Structures are given as C-alpha cells and as structure tokens.
Amino acid sequence: MTQFRVLFQKEWRENVRNYKILWIPLVFILFAILEPVTQYFLPQLLDSLGNLPDGAVIEFPEPSPGEILANIIGQYQFIGLLVLILAYMGAVAGERRSGTATLLYVRPLSYGAYYMSKWVAANLIAVGSVLFGLLAGYYYTALFFGQVEIGSFLQFAGTYCLWIILVVTVILTASAWMPNGGLAAAVSFVLLLFMQLVDGLLGAYWTVSPFKVPSYAAQWLWAGPETGAYWWSVAITVFLIVAIAAFGIWMSKKNAAKVKV
C-alpha cells in the first residue's frame, strides 16, 4: 500500500507537470459545449453564409435534448478516444524507452502497484474530464433545448464512464505490452475502433457486448435499455477491465528487462 501511494503521488505530479489535468478536461468540455451551441445557431449561421434568394427560410427540425447529449458521446467515441490515446500511449512504454523506469526497476517493486498507480491516475483524469464535459453539455442543452431528467442523465453519464474506464485500461495495457508509445497507440486505436465497427455492422445479431455500453448509455436518455442485456454487458465489461488490467500488470513485469539503461 505504501508503494502504491508513493507511485500514485509520482504519477499525479507528472500529470500536473504535463498539464494533463488541464488540457484533457478542456478538450472534452469544448466538444461538449460545441454540440448544443452549433445545433442552436446552425440556422443563423447558414442564413448568414449562404447565398439564398430574398425571403427564403431555412427550417430544421429541432433536436430533442436527449439527441444532443447522445451526439456529444458520439463525438467522444472518436475524438475523445484519440485524446486519451495521445495522453497515455507512453505511460509505461515511454518510461522504458527513455530509461526513466530504470530508477524504479532497480528497487524492489510491486508491478501491481506500479501499473495500478498509473491506472488510477489516468482514470481519475479521464472520467473526471468526461463528467465535466457532459455536465457542460447538459447545462447548454438545458439552456437552448430543454432539460433531460436528472436521474436519466446520471444513469447515462455513469454508464458511459464505465466505457471510458475500459478504454483507458486498453491503452495502458497496450503501453505495457508494446515496446514504444507509437505501437501502443496503433494497437489501442485499431482494437477499439475495429471492435466498435464490427459491433456497429453486425451488432444486430447480439445484445450483450462491452462495445454496446455507449449505445446503452444513450438509451438512458429515453426509455432506458433492456435491463437484462444491459446488466450482462456491464458485468462483462467489468470482467474485461479486470482481465485486461491483470494482463497489463503481467506485461509490465515481463518487459521490465527491456528497459533502456
């Protein structure tokens, strides 16, 4: 426990020093605000930029508050994924490659504490950034389009945060597995994007999958997901997070000998 505390303090200081506690939340907040603001002012923007004949009126169906919030996590599924990959692709591999990890590996080290200190720090920032972003999006959506019931919003946000924890776990484990941050980023991006693509194309044939968690999160904004499939997907996602984290701890130990001296 003492090792974990010391290592976590080290990780947190690095995140502060690299301004990750600042720029990651700002990116998520910015894209969350842009969605309702853009939707609200889109007719005026098109009217001012377009060469329309006099008297022409552009009319768009007004999106519901739930659609706006669902669109926000739709942006997070690509942009947020890239942000987190860029932020944490070198969390383990970068330390091995630069030789920084030598200062840790020469001492008796719990690789579980080493990996989990990075995992907890990264997830605090990632989940916090998503929550701040969704709260900002919720405020501007309520301001321009109407309010989503707070209970539904909390279920929506909580479910989506579980998906973010899975994403961070995959990125950190790829970093522990791969020899450098570039390969870790490629593996993380291809794996997460490919599995989402497969689920999007063939997902009609199954209802239980960790890659359905974002869509189940969005369904809380309306009638809510089918509870059986939802809870099974949540359970499998939690199991997958634990299994991937365990693999990341093992790879951290296995690749310790590859650290640059």
Backbone torsions as a table, in degrees:
resi	resn	phi	psi	omega
1	MET	NA	-36.5	178.1
2	THR	-64.8	-42.2	178.0
3	GLN	-60.5	-45.3	-179.5
4	PHE	-60.0	-44.4	-178.7
5	ARG	-61.8	-44.3	179.9
6	VAL	-64.8	-45.3	-179.6
7	LEU	-66.5	-37.6	178.4
8	PHE	-65.1	-41.7	177.5
9	GLN	-61.0	-38.9	176.6
10	LYS	-61.7	-47.7	-180.0
11	GLU	-61.5	-42.6	-177.9
12	TRP	-65.3	-40.8	177.6
13	ARG	-61.9	-39.1	178.6
14	GLU	-65.8	-39.7	177.8
15	ASN	-66.0	-34.3	175.8
16	VAL	-70.2	-44.5	-177.7
17	ARG	-64.6	-35.5	179.5
18	ASN	-87.6	4.4	178.7
19	TYR	62.3	21.4	177.9
20	LYS	-66.9	-30.2	178.4
21	ILE	-70.8	-8.2	179.6
22	LEU	-107.3	-54.6	-170.9
23	TRP	-76.4	-29.6	177.9
24	ILE	-66.8	-50.4	175.9
25	PRO	-58.8	-37.9	-178.5
26	LEU	-63.4	-38.8	178.6
27	VAL	-64.1	-46.3	-179.5
28	PHE	-65.1	-40.5	178.9
29	ILE	-65.3	-43.1	-178.4
30	LEU	-59.2	-49.3	-177.3
31	PHE	-70.7	-28.0	176.2
32	ALA	-69.5	-38.6	179.7
33	ILE	-72.8	-36.4	-176.4
34	LEU	-60.4	-35.6	-175.5
35	GLU	-62.2	-57.7	179.4
36	PRO	-66.8	-35.8	-179.7
37	VAL	-65.6	-44.9	179.3
38	THR	-63.2	-44.0	179.7
39	GLN	-61.9	-37.8	-177.0
40	TYR	-71.0	-42.1	-175.2
41	PHE	-96.4	2.6	-177.3
42	LEU	-57.4	-46.8	179.0
43	PRO	-58.5	-41.7	179.3
44	GLN	-66.1	-38.5	179.2
45	LEU	-64.5	-45.8	179.4
46	LEU	-65.2	-35.9	179.7
47	ASP	-66.5	-37.8	-177.9
48	SER	-79.1	-26.2	-177.0
49	LEU	-96.8	-27.1	-174.8
50	GLY	-83.0	151.7	176.2
51	ASN	-94.8	74.9	-177.1
52	LEU	-94.2	148.2	175.5
53	PRO	-64.6	156.1	-179.7
54	ASP	-59.6	135.4	178.6
55	GLY	88.3	-9.2	179.4
56	ALA	-71.6	139.9	-178.5
57	VAL	-126.0	129.7	176.5
58	ILE	-95.9	125.3	179.3
59	GLU	-122.2	130.0	176.8
60	PHE	-119.1	140.8	173.2
61	PRO	-64.0	132.8	-177.8
62	GLU	-74.4	124.8	179.3
63	PRO	-69.5	153.2	176.8
64	SER	-78.2	159.1	177.2
65	PRO	-56.3	-38.2	179.0
66	GLY	-63.3	-38.8	179.1
67	GLU	-64.8	-38.5	178.6
68	ILE	-62.2	-48.2	-179.2
69	LEU	-66.0	-36.9	176.7
70	ALA	-64.6	-37.1	177.7
71	ASN	-65.2	-31.8	179.1
72	ILE	-62.6	-48.4	180.0
73	ILE	-71.5	-22.1	172.7
74	GLY	-62.6	-39.0	175.1
75	GLN	-69.3	-39.4	179.1
76	TYR	-61.5	-29.2	-177.1
77	GLN	-63.0	-23.1	176.8
78	PHE	-113.1	-56.3	-176.7
79	ILE	-67.3	-45.5	178.7
80	GLY	-61.9	-38.4	177.7
81	LEU	-60.6	-45.9	179.3
82	LEU	-63.0	-40.7	-179.7
83	VAL	-61.1	-46.6	-178.3
84	LEU	-68.9	-36.7	177.0
85	ILE	-63.5	-47.0	179.6
86	LEU	-62.9	-33.7	-177.3
87	ALA	-73.8	-36.5	-169.0
88	TYR	-123.9	11.9	-179.7
89	MET	-66.0	-26.5	-179.5
90	GLY	-105.4	17.4	-174.7
91	ALA	-57.0	-42.3	178.4
92	VAL	-106.7	-50.4	-177.1
93	ALA	-60.9	-37.5	-179.5
94	GLY	-64.4	-38.1	178.9
95	GLU	-68.4	-38.2	177.3
96	ARG	-65.8	-43.5	-175.0
97	ARG	-69.9	-36.2	-178.8
98	SER	-82.4	-15.9	-178.0
99	GLY	91.6	-2.1	178.9
100	THR	-60.1	-36.2	-177.2
101	ALA	-66.2	-16.9	179.2
102	THR	-57.5	-37.6	-178.5
103	LEU	-64.4	-25.9	178.5
104	LEU	-90.1	-42.8	-172.1
105	TYR	-70.7	-20.0	179.4
106	VAL	-76.0	-11.3	178.8
107	ARG	-103.2	159.1	172.7
108	PRO	-60.6	118.1	-170.4
109	LEU	-128.3	132.9	170.6
110	SER	-86.2	112.0	-178.5
111	TYR	-69.8	-23.8	173.1
112	GLY	-64.0	-46.2	178.2
113	ALA	-65.9	-36.9	179.9
114	TYR	-62.3	-50.9	-179.3
115	TYR	-67.4	-45.8	-175.5
116	MET	-68.0	-28.9	176.1
117	SER	-63.7	-39.7	176.1
118	LYS	-69.5	-40.3	-178.2
119	TRP	-63.1	-46.0	-178.7
120	VAL	-67.2	-44.7	-179.3
121	ALA	-62.5	-45.4	-178.6
122	ALA	-64.7	-40.8	-178.6
123	ASN	-71.8	-34.3	175.6
124	LEU	-59.8	-43.2	-179.3
125	ILE	-72.7	-44.1	-177.3
126	ALA	-65.4	-50.2	-179.1
127	VAL	-66.0	-41.4	177.3
128	GLY	-61.0	-41.2	179.1
129	SER	-63.2	-43.8	179.1
130	VAL	-63.8	-43.5	-179.8
131	LEU	-64.2	-43.1	177.2
132	PHE	-62.4	-41.4	179.0
133	GLY	-63.1	-46.9	-179.2
134	LEU	-66.2	-35.8	176.5
135	LEU	-65.8	-40.0	176.5
136	ALA	-64.2	-42.7	177.5
137	GLY	-64.1	-39.0	178.5
138	TYR	-62.2	-42.3	-179.0
139	TYR	-63.3	-49.5	-177.0
140	TYR	-72.1	-30.0	174.7
141	THR	-65.6	-44.2	177.6
142	ALA	-64.0	-34.9	-178.8
143	LEU	-67.4	-41.0	-173.0
144	PHE	-100.2	-31.1	-170.0
145	PHE	-124.2	-16.4	-176.3
146	GLY	120.8	167.3	-170.7
147	GLN	-102.1	138.3	169.6
148	VAL	-86.4	140.1	179.2
149	GLU	-54.9	131.3	-170.7
150	ILE	-60.2	-36.7	178.4
151	GLY	-63.1	-42.8	178.2
152	SER	-64.4	-39.7	179.1
153	PHE	-63.2	-42.2	-179.2
154	LEU	-65.3	-39.5	176.6
155	GLN	-65.5	-40.1	177.2
156	PHE	-61.1	-50.3	-177.5
157	ALA	-66.9	-42.2	-179.7
158	GLY	-63.3	-42.2	179.4
159	THR	-65.0	-42.4	-178.7
160	TYR	-67.7	-32.8	177.8
161	CYS	-64.0	-31.2	175.5
162	LEU	-62.4	-40.6	176.8
163	TRP	-62.9	-40.2	179.6
164	ILE	-63.7	-37.9	177.5
165	ILE	-63.1	-40.4	176.4
166	LEU	-62.3	-43.6	179.9
167	VAL	-60.5	-47.3	179.7
168	VAL	-62.2	-39.5	179.4
169	THR	-63.1	-42.4	177.4
170	VAL	-62.2	-43.9	-178.1
171	ILE	-64.0	-46.8	-179.0
172	LEU	-65.8	-38.3	179.4
173	THR	-68.9	-38.3	174.9
174	ALA	-61.9	-38.3	177.7
175	SER	-65.9	-36.9	176.9
176	ALA	-71.2	-28.1	-174.9
177	TRP	-85.3	-45.4	-173.6
178	MET	-82.7	155.7	-177.4
179	PRO	-75.5	-18.3	179.3
180	ASN	-149.2	166.2	-176.0
181	GLY	-65.9	-32.6	179.4
182	GLY	-62.4	-46.3	178.2
183	LEU	-66.7	-37.5	177.2
184	ALA	-61.3	-41.6	178.3
185	ALA	-63.9	-43.8	-178.5
186	ALA	-63.6	-44.9	-179.6
187	VAL	-63.3	-45.5	-179.7
188	SER	-61.4	-48.3	-176.1
189	PHE	-64.9	-47.5	-178.2
190	VAL	-64.1	-45.2	-177.8
191	LEU	-62.3	-50.6	-176.6
192	LEU	-68.6	-42.7	-178.3
193	LEU	-70.3	-41.0	-179.2
194	PHE	-63.5	-43.8	-178.4
195	MET	-68.0	-35.3	175.3
196	GLN	-66.0	-38.4	178.7
197	LEU	-64.9	-44.7	178.0
198	VAL	-60.9	-44.3	179.9
199	ASP	-65.7	-35.6	178.9
200	GLY	-68.2	-35.6	-177.6
201	LEU	-84.0	-38.3	-173.5
202	LEU	-117.0	4.2	-174.1
203	GLY	-64.3	-14.3	178.4
204	ALA	-65.9	-18.4	-177.8
205	TYR	-86.2	-7.6	176.8
206	TRP	-145.6	154.6	-180.0
207	THR	-115.1	-11.4	-178.2
208	VAL	-112.1	116.2	179.9
209	SER	-168.3	142.2	175.0
210	PRO	-64.2	-23.7	-179.6
211	PHE	-81.2	-3.5	172.6
212	LYS	-92.5	-5.0	-177.5
213	VAL	-58.5	-43.6	177.4
214	PRO	-60.5	-39.9	179.5
215	SER	-69.7	-36.2	175.5
216	TYR	-66.4	-34.6	176.0
217	ALA	-60.1	-46.1	-179.5
218	ALA	-63.7	-32.5	-178.4
219	GLN	-66.2	-21.4	176.1
220	TRP	-64.5	-20.0	-179.0
221	LEU	-76.3	-10.7	178.3
222	TRP	-121.0	-114.5	-176.5
223	ALA	-83.9	-15.3	-176.3
224	GLY	96.2	152.8	-179.5
225	PRO	-74.8	166.7	173.5
226	GLU	-68.1	121.4	-166.1
227	THR	-63.0	-38.9	-178.6
228	GLY	-61.2	-52.1	-179.9
229	ALA	-64.6	-37.0	-179.3
230	TYR	-62.6	-51.5	-176.2
231	TRP	-68.9	-33.0	174.5
232	TRP	-65.4	-40.8	178.3
233	SER	-64.6	-40.6	177.3
234	VAL	-62.9	-45.0	-179.0
235	ALA	-62.3	-43.7	179.1
236	ILE	-65.6	-37.6	178.4
237	THR	-63.8	-44.2	177.6
238	VAL	-61.7	-45.0	177.5
239	PHE	-59.9	-42.3	-179.5
240	LEU	-65.0	-39.5	177.2
241	ILE	-60.1	-45.9	-179.8
242	VAL	-63.8	-44.1	-178.0
243	ALA	-65.8	-43.4	-179.7
244	ILE	-67.7	-38.8	177.2
245	ALA	-63.9	-40.6	177.8
246	ALA	-62.5	-40.5	176.6
247	PHE	-64.5	-38.1	178.3
248	GLY	-64.2	-38.8	176.9
249	ILE	-63.9	-44.0	-179.9
250	TRP	-62.9	-43.1	-180.0
251	MET	-68.9	-33.1	176.0
252	SER	-59.8	-42.1	179.2
253	LYS	-71.8	-43.3	-176.7
254	LYS	-64.1	-38.6	-175.9
255	ASN	-92.3	8.0	179.8
256	ALA	-61.6	-32.6	-179.4
257	ALA	-69.1	-15.3	-177.6
258	LYS	-88.6	3.0	-178.0
259	VAL	-64.2	140.2	178.7
260	LYS	-75.3	129.5	-179.6
261	VAL	-101.0	NA	NA
